[in-house]
Amino acid sequence: MVLILTKALGFSWETAMSLLFLGAPGHRISSRDLEGLKMNFSDLNAATSRSVLSAYQARRQAAAAASNERRLPQLHSQ
């Protein structure tokens, strides 16, 4: 998801890599894994990444709305 998000926002590979390292256990990623992530990042299309991000946000908003509909009304003490 970090790769899609950074590509959708127009960030560089260096920014994406920094975020990946921040989220990695012990802030470590093997050189083989890093090379694979770099290839995946370069293969991503920015417009497609934005589309995926929009779909994810819409699904999340729909789930939040459905969750709010199932809640019991709040009772307010006065």
Secondary structure as UniProt FT lines:
FT   HELIX           2..8
FT   TURN            9..10
FT   HELIX           13..23
FT   HELIX           25..27
FT   HELIX           31..43
FT   HELIX           46..70
//
